[in-house]
Amino acid sequence: MVKHFGIVGAGTMGSGIAQAAALSGVDVLLYDVNDTILRQALERIKYDFRKGVNRGKLTQEQMTEAFGRIHPRTKLHDLKQCEFIVEAVIEDLTVKKDLFRHLEADTKPTTILATNTSSLSVTAMASVLRVPERAVGLHFFNPAHIMKLVEVVRGERTSQETVDHTIELAKQIDKTPVVAKDTPGFIVNRVARPFYGEALRLLGENVATVEQIDRIVKEGGGFAMGPFELMDLIGIDINFAVTQSMYEQYFGEPRYRPHLIQKRMVDAGHIGRKSGQGFYKYEDKK
Ligand SMILES: NC(=O)c1ccc[n+]([C@@H]2O[C@H](COP(=O)([O-])OP(=O)(O)OC[C@H]3O[C@@H](n4cnc5c(N)ncnc54)[C@H](O)[C@@H]3O)[C@@H](O)[C@H]2O)c1
């Protein structure tokens, strides 16, 4: 059983993963580069917990206890006591490799180093480690405190022991793990790319509006959210980075080609809910 769970990156995903773990009774050490980001993350977490209390999903006591289990940290070194660490920083292979290198130098040899990457190669990330067998993918879905599914990604050199411990950790924090091979986009993002891509093409060709496409997909297809609502939730910057990365990794496969609309929105800073403006406008940035 994991007692101390380290999370690097307190953005959309890091905050959600922290909530899920804390609610399951695990102590979380949540790292990010500065206090301001961590303060915003804690506010976001409290806001979500309160929503849970208001909806009768958890009690005030559970909320207070879980919140008390999340410890913000600005020194990576402070995560050295963790048995399991997952990184949820930006989708950039160079940044993630650098982080893995630092984490290996600063942790016990038995600590598992996981990545929440949506599309990048776990094998490539692990290649910078002296012991690549300890690296694994643990891919959560957004919102991470609600979505049960996680993909456990076995890199080329990930040991069976690491995969087994990761499955145990996923179950400990009340998730449903599915083991996937290390391939760009794994299972879910591979299926999801054409979902966003085709919606963006429809919009780009003026076939229908954002609202119409979202409504049709929900009413006609039975989806819980439309593609534009989902891109706003994920973050258009992150979604664009994932699409670009998959397009490149599949050697320019046309099915995964990013759309100019995504680039224009990222350039304008209209990156979805977290910025207050994406395909829709949001009063409440949380
Ligand atoms: N957003 C989603 O729906 C989603 C879903 C599944 C997986 N992911 C993956 O999770 C990861 C994070 O995505 P996100 O949406 O939470 O991003 P985000 O932009 O909301 O948060 C990223 C956080 O990482 C921090 N950060 C950046 N560089 C850092 C570094 N070197 N060290 C420590 N912290 C650093 C930033 O300060 C920021 O707080 C990405 O790899 C993404 O592909 C995202």
The ligand as an SDF file (V2000), in Angstrom:
LIG
                    3D

 44 48  0  0  0  0  0  0  0  0999 V2000
   -5.9560   18.1160  -19.4830 N   0  0  0  0  0  0  0  0  0  0  0  0
   -6.3620   16.8870  -19.6970 C   0  0  0  0  0  0  0  0  0  0  0  0
   -7.5620   16.6290  -19.9640 O   0  0  0  0  0  0  0  0  0  0  0  0
   -5.4060   15.7230  -19.6160 C   0  0  0  0  0  0  0  0  0  0  0  0
   -5.9250   14.4240  -19.5340 C   0  0  0  0  0  0  0  0  0  0  0  0
   -5.0360   13.3570  -19.3960 C   0  0  0  0  0  0  0  0  0  0  0  0
   -3.6650   13.5940  -19.3620 C   0  0  0  0  0  0  0  0  0  0  0  0
   -3.1960   14.8760  -19.4670 N   0  0  0  0  0  0  0  0  0  0  0  0
   -1.7400   15.0690  -19.4110 C   0  0  0  0  0  0  0  0  0  0  0  0
   -1.4040   15.5330  -18.1130 O   0  0  0  0  0  0  0  0  0  0  0  0
   -0.2770   16.4210  -18.1830 C   0  0  0  0  0  0  0  0  0  0  0  0
   -0.6420   17.7380  -17.5410 C   0  0  0  0  0  0  0  0  0  0  0  0
   -1.7710   18.2850  -18.1880 O   0  0  0  0  0  0  0  0  0  0  0  0
   -2.6570   19.4350  -17.4880 P   0  0  0  0  0  0  0  0  0  0  0  0
   -3.8740   19.5890  -18.3220 O   0  0  0  0  0  0  0  0  0  0  0  0
   -2.7900   19.1670  -16.0240 O   0  0  0  0  0  0  0  0  0  0  0  0
   -1.6890   20.7010  -17.7060 O   0  0  0  0  0  0  0  0  0  0  0  0
   -1.7640   22.1350  -16.9900 P   0  0  0  0  0  0  0  0  0  0  0  0
   -1.1810   23.0840  -17.9650 O   0  0  0  0  0  0  0  0  0  0  0  0
   -3.1040   22.3840  -16.4150 O   0  0  0  0  0  0  0  0  0  0  0  0
   -0.7600   21.9460  -15.7340 O   0  0  0  0  0  0  0  0  0  0  0  0
    0.6190   21.6880  -15.8820 C   0  0  0  0  0  0  0  0  0  0  0  0
    1.3210   22.0920  -14.5810 C   0  0  0  0  0  0  0  0  0  0  0  0
    2.6820   21.6660  -14.6700 O   0  0  0  0  0  0  0  0  0  0  0  0
    3.4780   22.6890  -14.1090 C   0  0  0  0  0  0  0  0  0  0  0  0
    4.8250   22.5630  -14.6620 N   0  0  0  0  0  0  0  0  0  0  0  0
    5.2530   22.8830  -15.8730 C   0  0  0  0  0  0  0  0  0  0  0  0
    6.5490   22.5640  -16.0180 N   0  0  0  0  0  0  0  0  0  0  0  0
    6.9290   22.0450  -14.8440 C   0  0  0  0  0  0  0  0  0  0  0  0
    8.1390   21.5110  -14.3540 C   0  0  0  0  0  0  0  0  0  0  0  0
    9.2380   21.4670  -15.0960 N   0  0  0  0  0  0  0  0  0  0  0  0
    8.1430   21.0250  -13.1110 N   0  0  0  0  0  0  0  0  0  0  0  0
    7.0330   21.0480  -12.3630 C   0  0  0  0  0  0  0  0  0  0  0  0
    5.8610   21.5390  -12.7550 N   0  0  0  0  0  0  0  0  0  0  0  0
    5.8150   22.0390  -13.9870 C   0  0  0  0  0  0  0  0  0  0  0  0
    2.8120   23.9870  -14.4530 C   0  0  0  0  0  0  0  0  0  0  0  0
    3.2040   25.0220  -13.5520 O   0  0  0  0  0  0  0  0  0  0  0  0
    1.3400   23.6190  -14.3330 C   0  0  0  0  0  0  0  0  0  0  0  0
    0.8420   23.8770  -13.0420 O   0  0  0  0  0  0  0  0  0  0  0  0
    0.1130   16.4960  -19.6660 C   0  0  0  0  0  0  0  0  0  0  0  0
    1.1080   15.5550  -19.9250 O   0  0  0  0  0  0  0  0  0  0  0  0
   -1.1910   16.1160  -20.3660 C   0  0  0  0  0  0  0  0  0  0  0  0
   -0.9930   15.5920  -21.6480 O   0  0  0  0  0  0  0  0  0  0  0  0
   -4.0320   15.9500  -19.5810 C   0  0  0  0  0  0  0  0  0  0  0  0
  1  2  1  0
  2  3  2  0
  2  4  1  0
  4  5  1  0
  4 44  2  0
  5  6  2  0
  6  7  1  0
  7  8  2  0
  8  9  1  0
  8 44  1  0
  9 10  1  0
  9 42  1  0
 10 11  1  0
 11 12  1  0
 11 40  1  0
 12 13  1  0
 13 14  1  0
 14 15  2  0
 14 16  1  0
 14 17  1  0
 17 18  1  0
 18 19  2  0
 18 20  1  0
 18 21  1  0
 21 22  1  0
 22 23  1  0
 23 24  1  0
 23 38  1  0
 24 25  1  0
 25 26  1  0
 25 36  1  0
 26 27  1  0
 26 35  1  0
 27 28  2  0
 28 29  1  0
 29 30  1  0
 29 35  2  0
 30 31  1  0
 30 32  2  0
 32 33  1  0
 33 34  2  0
 34 35  1  0
 36 37  1  0
 36 38  1  0
 38 39  1  0
 40 41  1  0
 40 42  1  0
 42 43  1  0
M  CHG  2   8   1  16  -1
M  END
$$$$
